[in-house]
Amino acid sequence: MNFIPHSVSEEKQIREMDAPQLLEYATELNTLLESDTAPVGTSELLALARIQYKHITGVPLTLTTLQKVV
């Protein structure tokens, strides 16, 4: 999945994703942040994805979990 960060429609997409999609998306955002090439707002989108994941599953999506997925 490729997304262009920072759009209101993307925030809506995040809210509509299921847990596996959120995990994949959050992993992509985390990788982007670690590479220091992330556009402004990427960390906010990652935070929203992590919150939505916890809302759906009841399990926090930690950065350690994201690093293990890669």
C-alpha positions as CSV (number, residue, x, y, z in Angstrom):
1,M,0.0,0.0,0.0
2,N,1.3,3.4,-0.9
3,F,-0.2,6.5,0.6
4,I,0.6,10.2,0.3
5,P,0.7,11.5,3.9
6,H,-1.0,14.6,5.2
7,S,-4.4,14.5,3.6
8,V,-7.7,14.5,5.4
9,S,-8.8,11.6,3.2
10,E,-5.8,9.6,4.4
11,E,-6.9,10.1,8.0
12,K,-10.3,8.8,7.0
13,Q,-8.7,5.8,5.3
14,I,-6.8,5.0,8.5
15,R,-10.0,5.0,10.5
16,E,-11.5,2.5,8.0
17,M,-8.6,0.1,8.0
18,D,-8.7,-3.3,9.7
19,A,-6.0,-4.5,12.0
20,P,-3.7,-6.2,9.4
21,Q,-3.9,-3.1,7.2
22,L,-3.1,-0.8,10.1
23,L,-0.1,-3.0,11.0
24,E,1.3,-2.9,7.5
25,Y,0.6,0.9,7.1
26,A,2.2,1.7,10.5
27,T,5.2,-0.4,9.6
28,E,5.7,1.6,6.4
29,L,5.4,4.9,8.2
30,N,7.8,3.8,10.9
31,T,10.4,2.7,8.3
32,L,10.0,6.1,6.6
33,L,10.6,7.9,9.9
34,E,13.7,5.8,10.6
35,S,15.1,6.7,7.2
36,D,15.0,10.4,8.0
37,T,13.2,11.1,4.7
38,A,9.7,11.3,6.1
39,P,7.6,14.3,5.1
40,V,6.2,16.6,7.8
41,G,3.2,15.0,9.5
42,T,4.3,11.4,9.1
43,S,4.7,10.9,12.9
44,E,1.2,12.2,13.4
45,L,-0.2,9.7,10.9
46,L,1.8,6.9,12.7
47,A,0.3,8.0,16.0
48,L,-3.2,7.9,14.5
49,A,-2.6,4.4,13.1
50,R,-1.3,3.2,16.4
51,I,-4.4,4.6,18.3
52,Q,-6.8,3.1,15.7
53,Y,-5.0,-0.3,16.0
54,K,-5.4,-0.3,19.8
55,H,-9.0,0.8,19.4
56,I,-9.7,-2.2,17.2
57,T,-7.7,-4.9,18.9
58,G,-7.3,-3.7,22.4
59,V,-3.6,-4.3,22.1
60,P,-1.1,-1.4,21.9
61,L,1.0,-1.2,18.7
62,T,4.4,-0.5,20.1
63,L,7.4,0.7,18.1
64,T,9.1,-2.6,19.1
65,T,6.4,-4.5,17.4
66,L,6.7,-2.4,14.3
67,Q,10.4,-3.0,14.2
68,K,9.9,-6.8,14.5
69,V,7.5,-6.8,11.6
70,V,10.1,-5.4,9.2
